[in-house]
């Protein structure tokens, strides 16, 4: 599981870490206990693919511009793209809750954006 922040508390981060297959970063509403348990940005290497994780918060630029600035040297030298999975717990002004399933193999990247209502 990859999580891009705004957890409901440090207990959630601890629970996700206990699964053994978790990488995440903190978001703009996370408190100090969460910020002490995960980084603000991460760069993963999975099956030869580099995946940058960034919550997207900041000022002065759009979220895609901030993400690009954070990872331009690591991810955009050859080919890179950005995926925003939305939120499985807070749909904000969106019509549905959402999350992203990302499958990586040596030959292809398969991404599915899943939408749902509880």
Secondary structure as GFF3:
##gff-version 3
##sequence-region A 1 118
A	DSSP	beta_strand	2	3	.	.	.	ID=ss1
A	DSSP	alpha_helix	10	17	.	.	.	ID=ss2
A	DSSP	beta_strand	23	24	.	.	.	ID=ss3
A	DSSP	alpha_helix	32	35	.	.	.	ID=ss4
A	DSSP	beta_strand	41	46	.	.	.	ID=ss5
A	DSSP	beta_strand	49	54	.	.	.	ID=ss6
A	DSSP	alpha_helix	63	75	.	.	.	ID=ss7
A	DSSP	beta_strand	97	104	.	.	.	ID=ss8
A	DSSP	beta_strand	109	116	.	.	.	ID=ss9
###
